[in-house]
Amino acid sequence: MEKSSSVQILIFFLILIPGAWAVWTLSGGDPAIAFWGILAVAVVALFAAASVKVADQWEKAVVLRLGKYNGLAGPGPFFILPVIDRVAYWIDLRIITTTFMAEKTLTKDTVPVDVEAVLFWKVVDSEKAALAVENYRTAISWASQTALREIIGKSMLADMLENREKLDKELQGIIDLRTEQWGVNIRSVEIRDILIPTELQNAMSMQAQAERERQARIILGDSEKQVAQKFEEAARTYQNNPTALHLRAMNMLFEGLKTGSPTLVIVPASVLSTMNLGDTTGLVALSQSIAAEQEKAKIAGKEQPK
């Protein structure tokens, strides 16, 4: 049912009912006169109802008179001449959203991709939209798909994945240039999704993982280099200060033994020799052993009977 049919029905009955009553009253009850009178009133009412059209707030009506462009009408109610005039198009002036996509399209580096995008556009010249192209909605959809395939063919896959905003602007410029002659303005274009083959996704995932491992190894190597540099600086300090080296060695042994756990700490003799701990430790142990033997001898001499 046409959007203005309810208004037309209302006007039809508003004219028909009072007119029929007036005809019946003036006919004096003569059925023949009343019939032809009511028929005439019905024709007038039908003609008046057909002449009324209503356009919504966001619409423009393209009116043709005997096949020629007569002008735009609306929004709101407007009148046409039935049979002579007709509304060829109802042009929606709101921002319209159109989705389009390009399937299995090769990029510049010969990678097949499926790209889905959204187009936001608006009719700014209703006359051009109605007269310059047969169906402006279908034309915009095909123009968008063609432009998208053109952009994909000129772009590398890496650029498409990293620079979507740049592709959106380029795509908008191409589509807007093609649709401007149809009275359509492209507000924005947004690429929603880029699908690549599963095999390529796996390869890219492996490449990304290898790149992360390489970066981790580089960071680890830099850390070891920094640690080695610090050790070298410490070695130079200890080389010029034997006392500091000795204290450091004693601190290391203390840290290893202070926990009190029954753990055997093995220190290589070469390390003890380097830190001047080997001789010192041996002398201390020897002196302690001699003192113990002397103490035992004294105790044994006192216990022997005289």
JOPENOR-V66824 format. One record per residue. N is the residue number from 1. SS is DSSP state (alpha for helix, beta for strand, coil for the rest). PSI is psi in degrees with one decimal (none if undefined). D_LAST is the distance of its C-alpha to the last C-alpha in Angstrom with 2 decimals. Layout:
BEGIN
n ss psi d_last
N SS PSI D_LAST
N SS PSI D_LAST
END
This chain:
BEGIN
n ss psi d_last
1 coil 136.2 142.02
2 coil 148.9 142.75
3 coil -29.4 140.90
4 coil 9.5 144.22
5 alpha -35.4 145.77
6 alpha -39.8 144.96
7 alpha -40.5 146.80
8 alpha -40.5 149.71
9 alpha -41.1 150.00
10 alpha -46.3 150.00
11 alpha -38.8 152.75
12 alpha -48.8 154.74
13 alpha -30.6 154.89
14 alpha -29.1 155.44
15 alpha -40.0 158.59
16 alpha -47.8 159.69
17 alpha -52.2 159.63
18 alpha -37.4 161.57
19 alpha -42.4 163.94
20 alpha -40.1 164.69
21 alpha -41.2 165.36
22 alpha -40.8 167.72
23 alpha -44.5 169.55
24 alpha -38.4 169.97
25 alpha -43.7 171.33
26 alpha -25.3 173.77
27 coil -11.7 174.96
28 coil 23.4 176.36
29 coil 6.9 174.80
30 coil 118.4 176.43
31 alpha -40.6 173.97
32 alpha -48.2 175.18
33 alpha -41.0 174.95
34 alpha -41.0 171.60
35 alpha -52.6 170.19
36 alpha -31.1 171.13
37 alpha -46.1 170.09
38 alpha -36.3 166.64
39 alpha -40.8 166.26
40 alpha -42.1 167.04
41 alpha -39.3 164.55
42 alpha -39.8 161.88
43 alpha -43.4 162.52
44 alpha -44.0 162.25
45 alpha -41.5 159.05
46 alpha -41.1 157.56
47 alpha -44.0 158.55
48 alpha -40.6 157.04
49 alpha -38.1 153.81
50 alpha -20.2 153.44
51 coil -10.6 153.90
52 beta 128.4 150.84
53 beta 154.0 147.40
54 beta 125.1 144.08
55 beta 139.0 141.28
56 coil 168.1 137.75
57 coil -32.9 136.20
58 coil 15.5 134.33
59 beta 156.1 137.28
60 beta 138.7 140.34
61 beta 129.4 143.30
62 beta 113.7 145.14
63 beta 129.7 148.83
64 beta 135.0 151.32
65 beta 113.8 155.04
66 coil 40.0 157.02
67 coil -7.2 154.10
68 beta 150.9 153.70
69 beta 126.3 150.92
70 beta -18.7 152.09
71 beta -177.2 149.00
72 beta 148.0 145.85
73 beta 154.2 145.76
74 coil 171.2 143.18
75 coil 166.1 140.90
76 beta -171.1 142.63
77 beta 146.5 146.06
78 beta 166.8 148.73
79 beta 143.7 152.09
80 coil 169.2 153.49
81 coil 111.3 156.83
82 coil 147.2 156.49
83 coil -42.3 157.61
84 coil -46.3 157.96
85 beta 154.3 154.42
86 beta 150.6 151.14
87 beta 110.4 147.46
88 beta -39.0 146.07
89 beta 148.2 142.42
90 beta 110.3 140.08
91 beta 122.5 137.69
92 beta 122.3 134.27
93 coil 3.2 133.26
94 coil 166.5 129.66
95 coil 126.5 126.66
96 beta 141.9 126.35
97 beta 130.1 123.26
98 beta 127.3 123.61
99 beta 141.5 120.85
100 beta 161.5 121.25
101 beta 161.4 119.10
102 beta 121.9 119.10
103 beta 138.5 117.77
104 beta 49.7 116.40
105 beta 133.0 117.35
106 beta 134.3 115.89
107 coil -179.3 114.18
108 coil -31.5 114.55
109 coil 27.9 111.53
110 coil 48.2 113.09
111 coil 121.7 110.92
112 beta 127.6 112.82
113 beta 155.1 112.24
114 beta 120.0 113.66
115 beta 131.3 114.24
116 beta 134.8 115.34
117 beta 164.4 116.74
118 beta 134.6 118.50
119 beta 130.1 121.63
120 beta 119.0 122.77
121 beta 165.1 126.43
122 beta 141.0 129.44
123 beta 122.0 133.21
124 coil -15.4 134.55
125 coil 98.7 138.11
126 alpha -33.6 139.57
127 alpha -46.2 142.74
128 alpha -40.7 140.93
129 alpha -31.5 138.63
130 alpha -34.1 141.68
131 alpha -26.2 144.04
132 coil -19.8 141.97
133 coil 148.5 139.99
134 coil -51.7 140.78
135 coil 101.2 137.56
136 alpha -29.8 135.29
137 alpha -47.2 132.29
138 alpha -39.7 132.34
139 alpha -40.9 132.99
140 alpha -40.3 129.98
141 alpha -45.8 127.75
142 alpha -38.8 128.87
143 alpha -36.7 128.67
144 alpha -45.0 125.09
145 alpha -42.6 124.02
146 alpha -43.0 125.68
147 alpha -38.2 124.05
148 alpha -43.2 120.63
149 alpha -36.5 121.00
150 alpha -42.0 122.11
151 alpha -41.7 119.07
152 alpha -42.9 116.69
153 alpha -21.9 118.26
154 alpha -3.0 117.71
155 coil 146.8 114.09
156 coil 153.3 110.77
157 alpha -42.0 108.57
158 alpha -40.0 105.78
159 alpha -37.2 108.28
160 alpha -37.4 109.63
161 alpha -30.2 106.19
162 alpha -28.7 105.09
163 coil 61.7 108.37
164 alpha -36.6 110.19
165 alpha -38.8 111.59
166 alpha -43.3 113.22
167 alpha -37.5 114.76
168 alpha -44.1 116.02
169 alpha -41.9 117.88
170 alpha -43.4 119.36
171 alpha -40.1 120.45
172 alpha -42.1 122.00
173 alpha -41.6 123.98
174 alpha -46.9 125.39
175 alpha -40.7 126.42
176 alpha -36.4 127.87
177 alpha -34.9 129.97
178 alpha -33.7 131.44
179 alpha -8.3 132.08
180 alpha -36.4 133.46
181 alpha -10.2 136.93
182 alpha 7.6 136.79
183 coil 26.3 136.22
184 beta 135.7 132.55
185 beta 128.3 129.64
186 beta 116.9 126.12
187 beta -44.7 123.65
188 beta 158.3 120.41
189 beta 133.3 118.93
190 beta 124.4 115.41
191 beta 118.0 113.74
192 beta -42.8 111.94
193 beta 146.6 110.12
194 beta 114.2 109.67
195 beta 129.4 108.79
196 beta 161.0 107.60
197 coil 150.5 107.01
198 alpha -39.6 103.81
199 alpha -40.9 102.77
200 alpha -34.2 103.05
201 alpha -42.4 101.08
202 alpha -41.8 98.20
203 alpha -41.8 98.37
204 alpha -35.2 98.40
205 alpha -43.0 95.43
206 alpha -39.4 93.45
207 alpha -42.5 94.51
208 alpha -39.0 93.37
209 alpha -41.7 90.01
210 alpha -37.9 89.54
211 alpha -39.7 90.45
212 alpha -41.8 87.85
213 alpha -39.5 85.15
214 alpha -43.7 86.18
215 alpha -38.2 85.94
216 alpha -41.5 82.53
217 alpha -38.3 81.24
218 alpha -42.3 82.73
219 alpha -42.0 81.06
220 alpha -42.2 77.70
221 alpha -41.1 78.09
222 alpha -38.1 78.94
223 alpha -44.6 75.89
224 alpha -35.5 73.60
225 alpha -42.4 75.27
226 alpha -40.8 74.63
227 alpha -42.2 70.97
228 alpha -39.5 70.59
229 alpha -40.5 72.18
230 alpha -40.1 69.72
231 alpha -39.8 66.78
232 alpha -42.0 68.25
233 alpha -40.5 68.48
234 alpha -39.5 64.85
235 alpha -40.0 63.74
236 alpha -36.2 65.58
237 alpha -45.8 63.85
238 alpha -30.7 60.37
239 alpha -36.7 61.26
240 coil -2.3 61.95
241 coil 85.9 59.00
242 alpha -33.1 55.62
243 alpha -42.6 53.88
244 alpha -38.7 56.22
245 alpha -41.4 55.55
246 alpha -44.6 51.79
247 alpha -39.0 52.23
248 alpha -39.5 54.59
249 alpha -41.8 52.14
250 alpha -38.1 49.37
251 alpha -37.8 51.86
252 alpha -43.1 52.83
253 alpha -38.4 49.26
254 alpha -43.0 48.77
255 alpha -33.2 52.00
256 alpha -22.7 50.95
257 alpha -10.8 47.57
258 coil -14.8 48.41
259 coil -23.9 50.00
260 coil 3.5 46.64
261 coil 148.9 47.98
262 coil 66.8 45.83
263 coil 130.8 47.90
264 coil 120.3 46.63
265 coil 118.5 48.16
266 coil 121.6 48.67
267 coil 122.7 49.60
268 coil 146.3 50.83
269 alpha -33.6 48.97
270 alpha -36.6 52.28
271 alpha -43.4 52.76
272 alpha -40.1 49.31
273 alpha -40.3 50.06
274 alpha -39.0 53.42
275 coil 8.3 52.07
276 coil 36.1 49.13
277 coil -21.4 46.65
278 alpha -52.5 45.09
279 alpha -40.6 43.04
280 alpha -44.8 42.11
281 alpha -39.8 40.90
282 alpha -43.1 38.88
283 alpha -41.6 37.15
284 alpha -42.8 36.29
285 alpha -40.5 34.84
286 alpha -44.4 32.83
287 alpha -39.9 31.34
288 alpha -36.8 30.44
289 alpha -41.8 28.71
290 alpha -41.8 26.58
291 alpha -38.0 25.54
292 alpha -40.6 24.52
293 alpha -40.9 22.33
294 alpha -41.6 20.58
295 alpha -41.0 19.98
296 alpha -39.6 18.53
297 alpha -40.0 16.12
298 alpha -43.4 14.89
299 alpha -37.9 14.44
300 alpha -36.6 12.57
301 alpha -35.4 10.04
302 alpha -29.7 9.44
303 alpha -15.8 9.20
304 coil 137.5 6.55
305 coil 143.9 3.76
306 coil none 0.00
END
